[in-house]
Amino acid sequence: MKPEPITQKIVLDDGREITMETGVLAKQADGSAVIRMGNTMLLATVVSNKEINPETDFFPLTVDYREKFSASGKFPGGFFKREGRPSSEEILVMRLVDRVLRPTFPKDYRAETQVMISLLSYDENVQPDALAGLAASAAISVSDIPFDGPIGEVRVIRKEGEWMINPGINDIEQADIDLMVGGTYDSVTMVEGQMQEVSEEEMLEAIEVAHQAIKKLVEAQKEFASKVEKAVVKRDYDKPEDDPELFEKVYNEVYDKIYAIAKEGTNKQERKEKFDAVKEALLESFDEEFLEEKGKLIKAYFDEVKKKAVRDLILNEGIRLDGRKTTEIRPIWTEVDYLPSVHGSAIFTRGETQALATVTLGTSMDVNIIDGVSFQDEERFYLHYNFPPFSTGEARPIRGTSRREIGHGHLAQRALEPMVPKDTPYTIRVVSDILESNGSSSMATVCAGSMALMDAGIQIKKQVAGIAMGLIHDEESGKYAVLSDILGDEDHLGDMDFKVAGTADGITACQMDIKIKNLDREILMKALYQAKEGRMHILNKMNETIAEPRTDVKEFVPKIEKIEIPKDFIGAVIGKGGKDIQQLQEETETVIVITEEGDNGVVEIMGKSREQIQKAIDIIRSIAFEPEVGEVYEGKVTSIKDFGAFIEIGRGTEGLLHISEIDWKRTNNVADKLKVGQVVQVKLIGKEPNGKLRLSRKILLPKPEGYIEPKRTERRPGGHKSNRGNGRRRYDNRNDDRNKQ
């Protein structure tokens, strides 16, 4: 017998409903919930081990999100017809959920925890990524796992000036602001999205609209959890060892030393060596037996004291680890056209962070095909981000592309994409290789990518730059400092990582993670405006190297032109078995790709010579030729008859130039006026019902002065013709008083 489900409804402001259900599916998990909106359904489960490994000194949380192809009635692509490793789109959803959930578990919780979210049913009007965070939170809320939630996560867009929560894909595509926002009832903890050059005030308004919706989700989850018996009392767990006396000893021993080193303003490597020396001296001050028992705790306390000393230095004296002021940007140097054989390249170096970006241009055959359950597309512009271990001076195994690399690349791609013209004929791939890293490598990727696109001759609308902002906030004193262009250590030791990218006129992308509760609106606004100042400074530095795109792609780069032809002519261009198009490609030394779009065929012609490309275009246009009455054409005489000449005005398209339309003067012999092979200009003056074309040459010639139109031949009663005018056109010649026929 089916168990009785426990349910809870959420009604959005526009009347749409979200339903939460538990108690039916996956009952052996610590918590499970089914979320439904429209016909989109997700199952979320959570399991957290009750036994904790004493050696674990971090929170081992795994968030997994998978889309079942059966959810939309599709078969998985590829040779093996089953779901395999997660797609980039699934990984991006995992990151969105993880970043909101992780801060809401107790800081001393160390149990292995796994959250799994599955898309079971898909409705194209309801995007599942906006519901994944709610599903995960609901599953945890109805469990006995310690949790400082619930959390909520929503998508907010602005379409035609109106705000929408969790819209369908069609609305998203028409929006000028598209943000994913996550948080608790009291504060926002995660923001990520893309915008069309919006202001700081508009972005903040979007966040506030989303937070109001999040509050509604949180309240509903609390009521939902109150109906589940095991969720009322959370489980006890083993907490990490704590020794206040030992902490005080470590604090007294190293605080001043760390503070002094932090104040020196040294580089990353030198600073690390000095911090490590202090740690080694601390450990050597204890005997081996004590270290055997308490060594791990001593190291943890050292890191805690180090964090406090660095934060105190910034709050008390406004001095950062590398000696900068809070608003100061690290030194920047840039270079373009660094790599001689690539289509476009740029180096962007800011302090100890360096990105080398390359651009490769291709045809529609090079598009990035996305064939998922909830999203199918062909990306004509895409960006890949690589973070090799040598960039941080490490040697470690490389096991494929990491989730972090996918996330950072996606953010940089969204920052640049609004500035790439929709009508660019190229498929564009940008690759960013991080060669050095000490904070904000994703924003260095945005800067390097923007300059590389300009170097490649892509006519991007404006230069794009990015900057990462940080925050140091002391809840007890209320002191805070917003940091521009943060270091890696400042990200780790700080309370916020806020990446903002955009042009001189507005924001195009952002990503924010906040570690503290109740972030004040004033602080967030200060961070946004300080980011704008930093972005303008970086843009000015970039513009000193390259301020406008090159007028054309580089000489050795294949050129591409796109034209449209009627769909009915695609077969004629390709020819039987592809013979004609292959011959055309060989003749013009080009690569030709034809795709259907509606009633048209879109033809891409790629070649190294614009002259050869134009030759191919001319031939294709002549094949896909649709003559229009009133248009003037340049044609070749193909044959001569007694009654006129046939003129080829397009490949395989001929019209009749009647003897009476050759010249204003009477023509007695066509061969006296025209020769086979002769090129003449003619005008299309009519189309017969049977498709035959009527041409005129004389209409393009000056009409003789005094020319008299011949009178039309009329039939007399009885069927006899009138000889009025003899059917001949006349003109007056002032030098000869005779009328010449």
Residue, then its C-alpha position, 0 to 999 in steps of 0.5 A: m500500500k502506498p504510504e501517505p505523503i507529507t506535502q507542503k505548497i508554495v504559492l508564488d506571487d504570480g499564482r504558480e505553485i511549487t509542491m514539496e513532498t516527502g515520505v514516499l520515495a527514497k525512505q532509507a535516505d536520511g532525508s528525501a524530498v520531491i519538488r514539483m513545479g508544473n511538470t518539472m519534478l526533482l528528487a533530492t536525497v541526503v545521507s550523512n554518516k553518523e561516524i566521523n573520521p577523527e582525521t578529517d579536518f574539513f566538512p566533506l560535503t558532496v553535491d551531485y545533480r543529474e538529469k535523466f534523459s527519460a525526464s524529457g522522453k529522450f535517449p542519451g546520445g553517443f554509443f552507450k545509451r545510458e547516462g555517463r559522467p556529468s555534463s558541464e551544465e550539470i556541474l554548474v548546477m552542482r556548484l550553484v547548490d553547493r555554494v549556498l548549502r555549505p555555509t549553512f552547516p555547523k562549522d564544526y561538522r565533519a561527517e561525510t555528507q552526500v546530497m543527490i538531486s535527480l531531474l525525473s520529469y522535465d517541463e520546458n516552461v520550468q527550468p530545473d536549475a532554479l529548483a535544485g537548491l530548494a530540493a536539496s534544502a528540503a531534503i536536509s530540512v526533513s532529516d535529523i542532520p544538523f543544519d542552520g538552514p533552510i535555504g532558498e535559491v531562485r532565478v530572477i530575471r527582468k524582461e521588458g522592465e518587469w521582474m519574474i521569478n523562476p521563468g521559462i526558457n523563452d522569457i530568460e532569452q529575452a531578459d536583460i538581467d538573469l541572476m541565480v540568487g541563494g540565501t537564508y531568510d536573513s541574508v543572501t549568500m550566493v549570486e551568479g548571473q549575466m546582464q546586459e550592461v546594467s547599473e549597480e542599482e539595478m543589480l542590487e534591486a534584482i538581488e532584493v527581489a530574489h531575496q523576498a522570494i527566498k524568504k517565502l521558500v524558507e518559511a514554507q520549508k520550516e512548516f514542511a519540516s515541522k510535519v516530519e517527526k524525525a526532523v524535530v530533533k537533530r542528531d548529536y555528533d562528535k565535535p573536534e577537540d578543543d583546548p582553550e589553554l593551548f589556543e591561548k599559548v599558541y596565540n601568545e607565541v605567534y600572533d605578533k610575529i604573524y602580524a609583523i610579517a603580514k605588515e611587511g608587504t612581501n610577495k606570495q612566496e616570500r610571505k609563505e616561507k616566513f609564515d612557515a618558519v614561524k609555524e615550524a618554530l612553534l612546533e619545535s617548542f613542544d616535545e615530541e610526545f605532546l606533538e604526537e597527541k596535539g600536533k594537529l590541533i596546534k596546526a589548526y590553532f596556528d591557522e586560526v591565529k594567522k587568520k585573526a592577525v591578517r584580518d586585524l591588520i586590515l581593519n586596524e591599519g588598512i594594510r593588506l598582505d602585499g602592502r596595498k591599501t584597501t582600494e588599490i589595484r595590483p600593478i598591471w601589464t598587458e600584451v597582444d599578438y604574443l603568439p604569432s601563429v594563432h588567430g588572436s592572443a593576449i597576456f593579462t598580468r595583474g600582480e601575481t596572477q597571469a592569464l594567456a588567452t587565445v582565440t580560434l575562429g571557425t565555421s558553423m561546423d565548429v560550434n559547441i553542441i549542447d544536447g542535454v535534457s533541459f537545455q539544447d543549443e549550439e554555441r557559436f561563442y564559447l570559452h574554456y579555462n585551464f588551471p594547471p598546477f604549476s600556476t601556484g607552484e605545485a606538482r599534483p596529478i591532473r585528472g581531467t577538467s575540474r568543477r572549478e575550471i568549468g565554473h570559472g570558464h562559464l563565468a568568464q564566457r558570460a561576461l564576454e558574450p554580451m559584447v560579441p556581435k550576434d551577426t559575426p560569421y565566425t564560431i569563436r573559441v577562447v581558451s584561457d591558460i592561467l600561468e600564475s595565480n594569486g587570486s581572481s584568475s577568472m577575472a584575469t581571464v575576462c580581461a585577457g579574453s577581451m583583448a584577444l578577441m580584439d586582436a583577432g579582429i572580432q568586432i566586439k562592441k566594447q572592452v570588458a574587464g573583471i575584478a574580484m572584491g573581498l570583505i573583512h567584517d568584524e561582527e563584534s565591533g562592526k568594523y569592516a573593510v571592502l577590498s579591491d582586487i583580492l589575493g588568494d589568501e584574502d579570499h580564504l581569510g575573508d568573508m566575501d568573494f564578489k567577482v564583477a565584470g563589465t564594460a565602462d557602461g555597465i555590468t555584464a556578469c557577476q559571481m558572489d559568495i558571502k560567508i557571513k550572515n546579515l550582510d548589510r545593504e550599505i556594505l554590498m552597495k559600497a562593494l559594487y561602487q568600489a568594484k566599478e572604480g577598479r573596473m574603470h582603472i583596469l579598462n584604462k590599462m587595457n586600452e593603453t595596449i588595444a582600445e579597438p578591435r583590428t579592422d579585419v582578421k589577420e592575413f593568415v586567418p581564414k576569412i568567412e562571409k555569410i549569404e542567404i539563398p532561398k531554401d529551394f536552391i540548396g540542392a542546386v548549389i550542392g549538386k547530385g551527390g555533392k559533386d557541384i559544391q565539391q567542384l566549386q570548393e576546389e575551383t575557389e579554394t574555399v570551404i562551404v557550409i550550408t544550413e537551413e534556417g526557416d525558408n532560407g539556406v545560410v551559406e558560409i564561405m571560408g577561404k584565405s583570400r577574400e577575392q576567392i570568397q567573392k568568386a564563390i559568392d558570385i557563382i552561388r548567387s548565379i545558381a540561386f538566382e531569382p530574377e526580379v522585374g525591374e532589375v538590371y543585369e549584366g548578361k552574356v549573349t548565348s545564341i542569336k535568332d532572327f527574332g532576337a537574342f537569348i541572354e544568360i543573366g544568371r547561371g542556367t537562367e536565360g531571357l529573350l532580348h527581342i529584336s525590337e528591344i535591342d535599340w531605339k533604331r530599327t534593327n533589321n539583323v540581330a547579328d549586326k548588333l550582337k555577337v555570341g559571347q558578348v556581355v551586355q546590360v539588360k533590364l528584366i521588363g516582364k515574366e510570362p506565365n510560363g516563366k519565360l523572361r522578357l529583356s530590354r537593352k534599349i530601355l537602358l540607352p538614351k531615348p533619341e530626341g524627338y522620338i515618336e512612339p509607333k502607333r499600335t496595329e489595329r484590326r479593321p472590321g472584317g479582319h483586315k489590319s490597319n496600316r497606321g504606323n505600319g507597326r514601326r517606331r519613328y524618330d525625327n532626325r533634324n539633319d535629315d528631313r526624311n523619316k528613316q524607318 
